[in-house]
Amino acid sequence: MITVFANPDRFMALSRYLTPILAAAAAALFAWGLPQALVTSPPDYQMGETVRIMYVHVPAAWWALGLYAAMGMASFVSLVWRHVLADVAARAMAPVGAVLAALCLITGSLWGRPTWGTWWEWDARLTSMLVLFITYIGYLALWAAIEDAQRAARLAAILCLVGLINLPIIRFSVDWWYTLHQPASVLRLGGSAIDPAMLSPLLIMAGAFACAAASITLLGMRSLIHRRQALAAELRLARSAP
Amino acid sequence: MTDPALPGVIEDPHTAYIAWSYALAALSLAGLAFVGWWRARHWSARAKAALRAEAEGGEAEEKKASTP
C-alpha cells in the first residue's frame, strides 16, 4: 500500500483530489464544532467560561505532537530507504507543526493568565512544549541554511530523530514531575475524565484541526515536488544552453 | 501586564482571552492555508513553464539535427 502511493506521480494524482476533500472536511467540522465549543458546551465549575480555550489549545497541542511523530517516521524512512517523498513529507509537516506548537503555547498562556494568575511558568510541561517549538524552528532553519538538498535532508532527518526524545517527556511530564499544568484528562489509562458535554466538541475540533493540518501538509508536499521539478528543469535548460 | 481586553468591543477580560485564542487559531490556520496555496500555485506554474521551455528546446534541437 505504502509503496503504491510512495510514487511521486501517483501521489500528485491522488493529492490533487484529496487536498480539497480534506479542506472541505475541515470546514464542515469547524462549522459543526465551533458553535458547540463557543456556545452550547457548559462552562467549567472552576474555570468558568475560560475553559472554552481548551477547544483550540488541546487540538493544537495534540497535532503539534502528532505531526512531529509523523515527521520522525518520515525521517526514519528517509534515512533508511532514502525515499524522496519521505523528505518532502517531513519538510512539509514542519511549518504546520511549528505554527500549531506556537498556537498551543500562546493559547496556553492566554488560558494560564486567568486560571493560574500567570502568563508563563517554567514548569516541565510548558518548558518541554517550548523545546518542541524550538526543535521545529531548528529543523526549518537547517533546511533553509544548507543548499545541497541531499545533505540538508540527511541532517534534518537526524535532528528530527534526536528531537523525538522530547515527545514522551512532553506526554508524561505532568506525571513525572509536580507541575502547574493539570494531568492528562482525555488520553489516559482508565478512560477519559472529561464530561461528555465537553469531550464531544473537543473531539470534533480535534478532527477539524487534523483535516486542516493534513490538507495544508498535502499542499506543502505538492509545492515542494513542483519546486524540485522546476529547479531540475531550469538546471537542465541552463546546461543545454549554448 | 494588563488583561488583553478589546476596548469598546469586549470589556470582560475572560471573554477577551477566549476571543484572542480563537482569533489567533483562525489567523494561524488561514495564514498557513494561504501561504500553502500560494506556494503550490507559484511552483506549479514555474515547473510547467520550465518543462514547456525544455520540451520546446528539445523540438528545436531535433529540427536542427534533421535539417540537411
Interface residues (C-beta under 8 A of the other chain):
Chain A: A23 L38 G48 E49 T50 R52 I53 V56 H57 A60 P95 V96 V99 L100 A102 L103 I106 T107 L110 W111 R113 P114 W119 F209 A212 S215 I216 L219 G220 R222 S223 L224 H226 R227 Q229 A230 A233 E234 R236 L237 S240
Chain B: M1 D3 P4 P13 H14 T15 Y17 I18 W20 S21 Y22 L24 A25 S28 L29 G31 L32 A33 G36 W37 R39 A40 H42 W43 S44 R46 A47 A49 A50 L51 A53 E54 G57
